[in-house]
Every structure is written in structure tokens, then in C-alpha cells.
Amino acid sequence: MVTVAERDYDTRMKILVIGASQGTGALAVKAALDKGHDVSAFARSPQKLDIRSNKLTLVVGDFHDRASVVGAVKGHDAVIITASSTSMKGFKEKPDYFSRGTRFAIDGMREEGVKKLVVLSALGSGDSRPLLPFVVGKLMVDWLLKQPFIDHDVQETMVRESELDWVVCRPGRLTNGPAKHKYVKTARIEAVPQSISRADVADFLVEAATTDTWNGQSVQVGG
């Protein structure tokens, strides 16, 4: 179990992380807590999160239930969406997995006056497709993960059209291991390293949620 040290910061935010029980979402919760923010961890089973802090609130919810998502948004300064299916079966059953829940989050943010939205997408989505090696693009985007990438494109479009202070994060292949804090991040359509640790992605998600640096931009990250 990880116990997050409590520290005082001049600027403290209330951040909702959707899809927080494992993977990049869980790491984003820890990264936000480490930086002194108050965090609500939203997931079907948030008790799986192996973190304890008096700044952490566990929220049981369903990414694909409008009332659940809208209700969780209330009272926060920023929303980070990392929710994803853990299997291809999940995407086959819900081909709009990313976009459906993201629409509910956007609706809730509009209703509650929450402005900052950060969404975890993927390198190869939208106009970043040319950044993938040809074989990777054909194998992953056009075949193995075709539907998730199609839905990421839909998700990104609705985020751009949301009129919120949005940021889209596009990492390449995700790896395990500690954050290096030396990764590349750029809003330009230019090459970045094709892999990055989940911990570094989480670091960027929190940076994007707590600063105005990347507002209104899709950001390629790698390293």
C-alpha cells in the first residue's frame, strides 16, 4: 500500500480522475496527490486503488451511466479521463466506449460549470496518424485496434467542440516503471519516442489539468 505524504502547496485543486482504479488512472491519482491536490478516484471498484490519503475520496461509478458521471463531476476544478476497457471484448460490446462516457463528462461539466478537461487518447489518433511507423499504423490502427481508434477520433472531436478548457494527451506504447520526468511533449505534429511509461503519462495528465500551458491542444508525448 502506498501512503502519500501530505504537503502544503499554494495552489490546490480538486481533481476528478475517471478510470482511476488501475493503470495510468491510478498513477494519475498518485501524481495529483503527490502535488498536494485533492483527488476523487472514480471507478467501478475504486477500492482496488492501493493508495491511502486524507486528500483522496473514492467514488463508485459507471463511466457509461450518465447520472453516475454527471453526479461525480460536481464540485471539482478539473476532470481527467483515463477510462478504457481492459479487453477487446469490452470494445466489441461497447464500440463507443470512449466517446459515450466522455459525452456524459462533458455534459456534467457544462451543467456544473467545471472548465478543465484532460483526456487520455493515443498516438495515431486524429492528425497524429502520420507519426506512427507504417507497419504499426496498418497493424494496430487499421486492424487489431481499429474500433478503439475510430472511437478515439470521435472522442477527440467532441472534446475539441466542447468549448471547455480541454487538453488531449496522445502517448505511444505504454510501459511500466517509474516516471523519468524527461519525456518529450509537443502539440506539433512531429516525431516523439514511440513508447512512454504510464507514470510519465500520469505526470503529464496532472500537469495539463493544473496549468493553462496546453489548453486547447492535442499533445503528443513519448520518452
C-alpha positions in Angstrom: 0.0 0.0 0.0 1.2 3.5 -0.9 0.8 6.2 1.7 1.0 9.6 0.1 2.9 12.2 2.1 0.9 15.3 2.9 2.4 18.6 1.8 1.2 22.2 1.6 1.0 23.9 -1.8 0.0 27.5 -2.7 -2.5 26.3 -5.3 -4.6 23.3 -4.5 -7.2 21.9 -6.9 -10.0 19.3 -6.6 -9.4 16.8 -9.4 -11.7 14.0 -10.5 -9.9 11.1 -12.2 -12.3 8.9 -14.2 -11.0 5.3 -14.6 -8.9 5.5 -11.5 -8.6 2.0 -10.1 -5.6 0.8 -12.1 -3.1 1.6 -14.8 -2.5 5.2 -15.9 -5.6 6.4 -14.0 -4.2 5.1 -10.6 -0.9 6.7 -11.3 -2.6 10.0 -12.1 -4.3 9.8 -8.8 -1.0 9.3 -7.0 0.7 12.1 -9.1 -2.0 14.6 -8.2 -1.9 13.7 -4.5 1.9 14.0 -4.5 1.5 17.5 -5.8 -0.9 18.4 -3.0 -4.2 18.3 -4.8 -7.5 16.8 -3.5 -8.5 13.9 -5.7 -11.7 11.9 -6.3 -11.0 8.5 -7.8 -13.9 7.4 -9.9 -14.2 3.7 -11.0 -16.5 0.7 -10.7 -14.2 -0.7 -8.0 -12.2 2.3 -6.6 -11.3 0.2 -3.5 -8.8 -1.6 -5.7 -6.7 1.6 -5.6 -3.7 0.8 -3.4 -3.3 4.4 -2.1 -4.4 6.0 1.1 -4.6 9.7 1.8 -6.8 12.1 3.7 -7.0 14.1 0.4 -8.4 11.1 -1.5 -12.1 10.3 -2.0 -13.2 7.0 -3.5 -16.2 7.3 -5.8 -18.0 4.2 -7.0 -19.4 4.9 -10.5 -20.0 3.7 -14.0 -18.4 5.6 -16.9 -21.3 4.6 -19.1 -24.0 5.8 -16.8 -24.9 9.5 -17.3 -26.2 10.1 -13.8 -23.2 8.5 -12.3 -20.7 10.6 -14.3 -22.6 13.9 -14.0 -23.0 13.4 -10.3 -19.3 12.8 -9.8 -18.3 16.0 -11.7 -19.9 18.4 -9.3 -17.6 20.3 -7.0 -14.4 19.7 -9.0 -11.9 22.1 -10.7 -10.7 19.6 -13.3 -11.6 16.3 -14.8 -9.1 13.7 -16.1 -10.5 10.9 -18.2 -8.4 7.7 -18.4 -11.1 5.1 -18.6 -10.6 2.2 -21.0 -11.7 -1.4 -21.5 -9.2 -4.0 -20.3 -10.1 -6.3 -23.1 -11.1 -6.2 -26.8 -14.3 -7.9 -25.8 -15.2 -4.7 -24.0 -14.8 -2.6 -27.1 -16.8 -5.1 -29.2 -19.7 -4.9 -26.7 -19.4 -1.1 -26.5 -17.8 0.3 -29.7 -18.4 3.8 -28.4 -16.6 3.0 -25.1 -14.5 6.2 -25.0 -16.9 8.6 -26.6 -20.0 7.6 -24.7 -18.6 8.3 -21.2 -16.7 11.4 -22.4 -20.0 12.8 -23.6 -21.5 12.3 -20.2 -18.5 14.0 -18.6 -18.7 17.0 -20.9 -22.5 17.3 -20.2 -21.8 17.2 -16.5 -19.0 19.8 -16.7 -21.2 22.2 -18.6 -24.0 21.7 -16.1 -21.7 22.2 -13.1 -19.5 25.0 -14.5 -16.3 22.9 -14.5 -14.0 24.1 -17.2 -10.8 22.0 -17.3 -11.0 18.6 -19.1 -8.0 16.4 -19.8 -8.5 13.2 -21.9 -6.1 10.3 -22.4 -6.2 9.3 -26.1 -3.4 7.6 -28.1 -0.7 8.4 -30.6 -2.1 7.6 -34.0 -5.5 9.2 -33.3 -6.7 12.2 -35.3 -4.0 14.1 -37.1 -1.2 12.3 -35.3 -1.6 9.1 -37.5 1.4 10.1 -39.8 3.6 9.9 -36.7 3.2 6.1 -36.5 5.6 3.8 -38.4 3.8 2.4 -41.5 3.6 -1.2 -40.2 2.4 -0.1 -36.8 -0.3 2.0 -38.3 -1.5 -0.8 -40.5 -1.3 -3.5 -37.9 -2.7 -1.6 -34.9 -4.9 1.3 -36.2 -6.3 -0.4 -39.3 -6.7 -3.9 -37.9 -6.1 -5.0 -34.3 -7.4 -1.8 -32.6 -9.4 -0.4 -35.4 -12.6 0.2 -33.4 -10.9 1.8 -30.4 -9.0 4.2 -32.7 -12.2 5.1 -34.6 -13.8 5.9 -31.2 -10.8 7.8 -30.0 -11.3 10.0 -33.1 -14.9 10.6 -32.2 -13.9 11.3 -28.6 -11.3 13.8 -29.6 -13.7 15.6 -31.9 -16.3 16.0 -29.2 -13.6 17.3 -26.8 -12.4 19.9 -29.3 -16.0 21.0 -29.8 -16.9 21.1 -26.1 -15.9 24.8 -25.6 -14.2 23.7 -22.4 -10.5 24.3 -21.5 -9.5 20.9 -22.9 -6.3 19.0 -23.4 -5.9 15.7 -25.3 -2.9 13.5 -24.4 -1.6 11.1 -27.1 1.0 8.7 -25.8 2.6 5.9 -27.8 3.1 2.4 -26.4 2.6 2.4 -22.6 5.3 0.7 -20.4 5.6 0.1 -16.7 8.3 1.5 -14.5 8.9 4.8 -12.6 8.4 8.3 -14.0 11.6 9.6 -15.6 10.3 13.2 -15.9 12.4 13.5 -19.1 9.8 12.7 -21.7 9.0 14.7 -24.9 5.7 16.6 -25.1 4.7 18.6 -28.1 1.5 20.0 -29.7 3.1 20.0 -33.1 2.7 17.0 -35.5 6.3 15.9 -35.2 8.0 12.7 -34.1 8.2 11.7 -30.5 9.6 8.5 -28.9 7.2 5.6 -29.7 6.9 4.5 -26.1 6.5 6.1 -22.6 5.9 4.9 -19.1 2.4 5.1 -17.7 3.9 7.1 -14.8 5.2 9.8 -17.1 1.9 9.9 -18.9 0.2 10.4 -15.5 2.6 13.2 -14.7 1.6 15.0 -17.9 -2.1 14.5 -17.3 -1.8 16.2 -13.9 0.4 19.0 -15.4 -2.3 19.5 -18.1 -5.1 19.6 -15.5 -3.4 22.1 -13.2 -1.9 24.6 -15.7 -3.1 26.5 -18.7 0.0 25.6 -20.8 -1.7 23.1 -23.0 -5.2 24.4 -23.1 -6.9 23.7 -26.5 -4.2 21.4 -27.8 -3.7 17.8 -28.6 -0.3 16.8 -27.2 2.0 14.0 -28.4 4.1 12.5 -25.6 6.9 10.0 -25.7 10.0 9.1 -23.9 
